Amino acid sequence: MPSLRTALLQSSGRPGAVAENLKALDEAAARAADAGARLLVAPELFLTGYAIGDAVPELAEPAAGPGSEAIAEIAVRHGLAVLYGYPERDGERIFNASQLIGADGVRLANYRKTHLFGCFEQEWFTPGEQTVVQADLDGIRIGLLICYDVEFPENVRAHALAGTDLLLVPTAQMHPFQFVAESVVPVRAFESQIYVAYVNRTGPEGEFEFVGLSCLAGPDGVVRTRAGRGEELVIGEVDPEFLAASRAANPYLADRRPGLYGSLA
């Protein structure tokens, strides 16, 4: 099975300006496709911006809303799948969500962030209730989490046990927590034997300072590609043959003793 070339868009776009963010995503998709990527991953809440305060209800939209339609057109035009973050409206509730759209424009998976970070998120968003959301892309099982979710090892292990090969984590990681991008994410990939694409915002936005450092980490704990602190598009390979060999050599999942872990729940 061939590798899945994956592009990570590290950018904060323009907060509050959906049309500008769609344009930036379109331009990134063109560059990613030219480089042979089959998947483009954008950061948390990329469609609208993260630090948009009381504009959240105004800019929130359903999973099948106009933003998803525009991104489906981008995916089809450039022939690659796109994962993006957005505020999802479902009735009176708003979720911090991410959605994966296939290269044919079909919506493949929609995930709602289960662990909300800080006062801003807890004020505006309802936490999701489904830990494992997956889709298949080019023979690879894709899983979705968002930012803070990956800092809970239970979430990543649940994906590993459900067969996730590549975990997509759109992120809004801020100063002074850059050690998550530098250290925690590669460890998560190693301990659960999966690839993790961690894709961050960058620069100042409202009260936040996003640290960049987006990365694609492999099941050996080695980072395949790493962005710096600024706007950047980086590309890495998700190799299913290497993943299978790593899982065969690493006994973590096989040596688990679930009967001892009841107290964790």
MIBA-266215 format. One line per 3 residues: number of its first residue (from 0); their letters; for each residue x, y, z of N, C-alpha, C. Coordinates in steps of 0.05 Angstrom, whole numbers. Example, Ala and Ser with C-alpha at 12.3 -4.5 7.8 and 13.67 -1.06 7.14 Angstrom:
// residues 2
0 = as = 264 -114 156 246 -90 156 264 -66 156; 257 -45 142 273 -21 143 258 1 157
//
This chain:
// residues 265
0 = mps = 17 -24 0 0 0 0 18 25 0; 13 44 -18 30 68 -19 26 86 6; 46 103 10 45 122 32 23 143 26
3 = lrt = 13 155 47 -6 177 44 10 203 49; 15 218 28 29 243 31 10 264 43; 18 275 66 0 292 82 13 320 85
6 = all = -3 340 79 6 368 82 -7 381 107; 10 395 122 1 408 147 3 438 142; -20 451 144 -21 480 140 -20 494 167
9 = qss = 3 506 173 6 521 198 0 550 192; -23 559 202 -32 586 196 -55 593 214; -58 619 220 -81 629 235 -101 643 216
12 = grp = -94 644 190 -112 658 172 -117 686 181; -143 694 177 -151 720 186 -176 717 204; -173 719 230 -195 715 248 -220 732 242
15 = gav = -243 718 240 -268 732 235 -274 735 205; -256 728 188 -259 732 159 -260 705 144; -284 694 142 -287 667 131 -278 667 102
18 = aen = -285 687 86 -278 687 58 -247 688 55; -234 703 71 -205 704 69 -192 678 77; -203 664 97 -193 639 105 -197 617 84
21 = lka = -220 618 71 -225 600 49 -205 604 26; -199 629 21 -179 635 0 -152 624 7; -144 628 33 -118 618 42 -117 587 40
24 = lde = -140 575 47 -141 545 45 -139 536 16; -152 550 -1 -151 543 -30 -122 545 -40; -108 566 -33 -81 570 -42 -63 548 -30
27 = aaa = -67 541 -5 -51 520 7 -57 493 -6; -82 488 -13 -90 463 -26 -76 460 -53; -74 483 -67 -60 482 -93 -31 475 -90
30 = raa = -18 487 -70 10 480 -65 14 452 -56; -4 443 -38 -2 415 -28 -6 395 -51; -26 400 -68 -31 382 -91 -7 382 -110
33 = dag = 5 405 -115 28 406 -132 52 389 -121; 52 387 -94 73 371 -81 66 341 -79; 43 334 -90 34 306 -89 19 297 -65
36 = arl = 10 316 -48 -5 309 -24 -33 299 -31; -42 281 -15 -70 270 -18 -88 280 4; -76 293 24 -91 302 47 -78 329 57
39 = lva = -96 348 62 -88 374 74 -102 377 100; -87 384 121 -98 388 148 -94 417 157; -116 430 164 -115 458 173 -120 459 203
42 = pel = -113 481 217 -115 482 246 -143 483 257; -144 483 283 -169 486 299 -183 512 292; -209 510 287 -226 534 281 -215 551 258
45 = flt = -202 538 239 -189 554 217 -210 569 201; -233 558 197 -253 571 180 -260 599 190; -262 602 216 -271 628 227 -249 644 242
48 = gya = -229 629 251 -210 641 270 -217 631 298; -198 631 316 -201 621 343 -211 643 362; -196 664 364 -202 685 384 -222 705 373
51 = igd = -247 696 368 -267 713 356 -289 721 376; -286 713 401 -303 722 422 -333 718 417; -348 740 420 -377 737 417 -387 735 389
54 = avp = -368 733 369 -375 727 342 -379 697 337; -373 681 357 -377 652 354 -405 645 345; -426 654 359 -453 646 350 -460 655 322
57 = ela = -450 679 314 -456 690 288 -442 673 266; -418 664 271 -402 650 250 -406 620 251; -418 609 272 -423 580 273 -442 572 251
60 = epa = -438 548 241 -455 538 219 -458 507 222; -479 496 210 -482 467 211 -460 452 196; -457 426 201 -436 411 189 -439 411 158
63 = agp = -463 414 148 -467 415 119 -472 443 110; -461 463 124 -465 491 118 -449 501 95; -450 527 90 -436 539 67 -406 536 68
66 = gse = -394 536 92 -365 532 93 -357 504 83; -372 484 91 -366 457 82 -370 454 52; -390 468 41 -394 467 12 -370 480 -2
69 = aia = -361 503 8 -338 516 -4 -313 499 -3; -309 486 20 -285 469 23 -287 444 6; -311 434 2 -315 411 -16 -307 419 -44
72 = eia = -313 443 -53 -305 452 -79 -274 454 -81; -261 463 -59 -232 465 -59 -220 437 -61; -232 418 -46 -222 390 -47 -224 378 -74
75 = vrh = -247 382 -87 -251 371 -114 -232 385 -134; -230 411 -132 -214 426 -151 -184 417 -151; -175 411 -127 -146 404 -125 -141 374 -121
78 = gla = -162 358 -119 -159 329 -119 -146 318 -93; -154 330 -70 -143 320 -45 -164 323 -23; -161 307 -2 -179 309 21 -171 333 38
81 = vly = -190 345 53 -184 368 69 -197 364 97; -181 369 118 -191 369 145 -189 397 156; -211 408 166 -210 436 176 -227 438 202
84 = gyp = -220 458 218 -235 464 242 -254 486 239; -277 484 253 -298 505 250 -317 503 274; -332 525 280 -353 523 301 -378 512 289
87 = erd = -387 489 299 -410 475 288 -435 482 304; -456 491 290 -482 496 303 -500 473 299; -512 464 321 -532 443 321 -555 451 339
90 = ger = -575 464 327 -596 476 343 -585 499 359; -590 499 385 -580 520 403 -551 515 412; -541 491 407 -514 484 416 -493 490 395
93 = ifn = -469 498 404 -446 503 387 -423 485 396; -411 471 377 -388 454 383 -363 464 370; -340 459 383 -314 463 370 -309 438 354
96 = asq = -311 440 328 -312 415 311 -290 416 290; -286 392 279 -269 389 255 -283 370 236; -278 375 210 -292 359 190 -272 351 168
99 = lig = -274 325 160 -258 315 139 -275 311 114; -266 324 92 -280 323 66 -261 309 46; -272 289 32 -256 274 13 -250 289 -13
102 = adg = -232 278 -28 -224 291 -54 -247 292 -74; -268 276 -69 -292 277 -86 -313 296 -75; -307 311 -53 -325 330 -42 -345 319 -22
105 = vrl = -343 293 -16 -361 280 3 -351 284 32; -369 291 50 -362 294 78 -358 267 90; -334 261 99 -327 235 109 -330 231 139
108 = any = -325 252 154 -326 250 184 -328 277 196; -342 279 218 -345 304 233 -341 298 263; -323 312 276 -316 307 304 -321 332 321
111 = rkt = -331 328 345 -336 350 363 -317 347 387; -302 368 393 -281 367 414 -294 359 440; -282 339 453 -293 328 478 -282 341 503
114 = hlf = -258 352 502 -245 364 525 -240 394 519; -256 411 530 -254 440 524 -233 453 543; -216 470 531 -194 482 546 -201 511 552
117 = gcf = -199 518 578 -200 546 586 -227 558 585; -228 583 596 -254 597 599 -267 603 572; -251 611 552 -262 618 526 -278 595 514
120 = eqe = -266 572 512 -279 549 500 -303 540 517; -300 540 543 -321 531 561 -345 550 561; -340 575 554 -362 594 553 -379 591 528
123 = wft = -366 585 505 -380 586 480 -388 558 468; -374 537 477 -378 511 464 -390 490 483; -404 472 472 -414 448 486 -394 425 480
126 = pge = -386 410 501 -367 388 495 -380 365 480; -365 354 461 -375 330 447 -375 306 465; -388 285 456 -391 261 473 -380 236 459
129 = qtv = -370 238 435 -360 215 420 -330 216 418; -316 198 431 -287 199 432 -274 191 405; -284 170 393 -271 159 369 -289 164 345
132 = vqa = -279 181 327 -292 186 301 -271 180 280; -279 163 260 -259 154 240 -271 155 212; -253 153 193 -260 151 165 -236 137 151
135 = dld = -242 125 128 -221 112 112 -213 130 89; -187 132 85 -177 149 63 -153 135 51; -155 127 25 -134 114 11 -124 89 26
138 = gir = -142 74 38 -135 50 52 -124 54 80; -123 79 90 -113 85 116 -136 94 134; -137 84 158 -158 91 177 -151 118 191
141 = igl = -167 138 186 -162 165 197 -179 168 222; -167 180 243 -182 187 267 -179 217 272; -199 228 286 -200 257 292 -200 263 322
144 = lic = -183 281 330 -185 294 356 -180 324 351; -182 340 372 -177 369 370 -160 378 394; -137 388 389 -119 402 408 -118 389 435
147 = ydv = -131 400 456 -129 391 483 -136 361 486; -153 351 468 -160 323 469 -136 304 469; -115 311 454 -92 294 450 -75 293 475
150 = efp = -79 312 494 -64 312 518 -74 292 539; -96 279 533 -107 258 549 -100 231 536; -82 216 548 -73 191 535 -95 171 530
153 = env = -117 173 546 -139 155 542 -152 159 514; -153 183 505 -165 189 479 -149 176 456; -123 179 458 -106 168 436 -106 138 437
156 = rah = -105 126 461 -105 97 464 -132 86 454; -154 100 458 -180 91 448 -179 89 417; -166 109 405 -163 108 376 -145 85 367
159 = ala = -124 80 381 -106 58 374 -121 31 375; -137 28 396 -152 3 400 -174 0 379; -183 23 368 -204 22 347 -193 20 319
162 = gtd = -166 19 317 -154 14 291 -145 39 276; -145 62 289 -136 87 276 -106 84 269; -100 91 244 -72 91 234 -60 119 235
165 = lll = -76 139 228 -67 167 227 -87 184 242; -77 197 263 -94 214 280 -90 243 272; -111 256 263 -109 285 255 -118 302 279
168 = vpt = -100 321 286 -106 337 310 -102 367 303; -123 380 292 -122 409 288 -121 422 315; -104 443 317 -96 452 343 -95 483 345
171 = aqm = -98 493 369 -93 521 375 -76 522 400; -51 513 397 -33 510 420 -18 536 425; -20 545 449 -11 572 456 13 571 476
174 = hpf = 28 593 477 49 597 497 36 597 524; 49 584 545 75 572 545 75 541 543; 56 530 528 52 501 528 65 487 504
177 = qfv = 86 499 493 98 488 469 110 461 473; 115 453 498 125 426 503 106 404 493; 81 411 491 62 391 480 69 384 452
180 = aes = 73 404 435 81 399 408 109 386 406; 127 395 423 154 385 422 158 357 433; 143 350 454 149 325 469 124 307 471
183 = vvp = 101 318 479 78 301 484 68 287 459; 66 301 437 55 290 413 72 266 403; 98 269 400 114 245 392 111 221 411
186 = vra = 109 227 437 105 205 456 78 192 452; 57 207 447 31 196 442 32 177 418; 46 186 397 48 169 373 62 143 379
189 = fes = 83 144 395 99 120 402 83 101 420; 71 112 441 59 94 461 33 81 451; 21 93 430 -3 81 419 1 70 391
192 = qiy = 26 72 380 33 61 355 15 70 332; 15 97 329 0 109 307 16 133 297; 8 144 273 18 170 264 0 191 276
195 = vay = 12 214 283 -4 237 293 4 262 278; -15 274 265 -11 300 251 -23 322 269; -6 338 280 -13 358 299 -9 385 285
198 = vnr = -30 400 280 -29 423 262 -39 448 276; -21 467 280 -25 489 298 -30 515 284; -41 534 299 -43 562 291 -16 575 298
201 = tgp = -12 600 290 14 613 295 10 643 299; 27 654 317 27 683 321 6 693 340; 5 720 344 -14 731 363 -42 732 352
204 = ege = -61 727 370 -90 728 362 -105 734 388; -116 758 390 -130 766 414 -111 764 438; -120 751 458 -103 748 483 -83 725 481
207 = fef = -83 711 459 -67 687 456 -43 691 439; -22 675 444 2 674 427 6 645 419; 0 638 394 2 611 385 31 605 377
210 = vgl = 40 581 383 68 575 381 77 560 356; 58 553 338 66 538 315 76 510 322; 99 502 310 112 477 316 95 453 308
213 = scl = 78 456 287 63 434 277 81 411 269; 71 386 271 88 364 265 72 339 256; 85 321 242 76 295 237 95 275 251
216 = agp = 84 262 272 101 243 287 94 215 279; 114 197 278 110 169 271 108 151 295; 101 126 290 97 106 312 123 99 327
219 = dgv = 146 108 315 172 104 329 179 128 346; 161 148 348 166 172 364 183 192 349; 189 187 324 206 206 309 188 224 292
222 = vrt = 194 250 293 179 270 278 188 270 249; 169 265 231 175 264 203 178 291 190; 163 310 199 165 338 189 156 356 211
225 = rag = 169 380 213 163 399 234 164 427 223; 143 442 229 143 471 222 157 487 243; 164 512 236 176 530 255 154 546 270
228 = rge = 158 571 274 139 588 289 121 605 272; 127 606 245 111 624 228 92 609 210; 80 623 191 62 612 171 79 592 154
231 = elv = 68 568 150 84 548 136 67 525 127; 74 513 105 61 488 95 83 467 95; 80 446 111 100 425 112 87 399 104
234 = ige = 103 380 93 92 356 82 108 332 92; 93 311 99 106 286 108 91 262 98; 103 239 101 92 214 91 82 196 114
237 = vdp = 58 186 110 46 166 128 49 139 114; 68 122 124 75 97 110 62 73 124; 42 61 112 28 39 125 45 14 129
240 = efl = 65 10 112 83 -13 115 101 -9 140; 111 15 143 127 21 167 110 19 192; 85 28 191 67 26 214 63 -3 222
243 = aas = 58 -20 202 53 -48 208 78 -61 221; 101 -54 210 126 -66 221 131 -55 250; 125 -30 254 129 -18 281 110 -31 301
246 = raa = 85 -36 293 66 -48 311 74 -77 317; 86 -91 298 94 -119 302 118 -120 321; 135 -99 321 159 -99 338 154 -88 366
249 = npy = 133 -71 369 128 -57 394 106 -71 409; 110 -81 433 90 -97 447 70 -82 464; 70 -55 463 53 -40 481 23 -49 481
252 = lad = 12 -50 457 -17 -57 455 -22 -86 462; -4 -104 454 -7 -132 460 -4 -138 489; 14 -123 503 20 -129 531 2 -115 551
255 = rrp = -18 -101 541 -37 -87 559 -51 -108 577; -59 -100 601 -74 -117 619 -99 -101 628; -119 -99 611 -143 -82 616 -156 -88 643
258 = gly = -155 -113 652 -168 -120 677 -157 -105 701; -132 -94 698 -120 -79 720 -127 -49 719; -140 -40 698 -143 -11 694 -171 -1 701
261 = gsl = -187 -18 714 -215 -9 719 -217 16 735; -199 20 754 -200 44 771 -196 70 755; -184 68 731 -180 92 715 -206 105 706
264 = a = -227 89 705 -253 100 696 -271 107 719
//
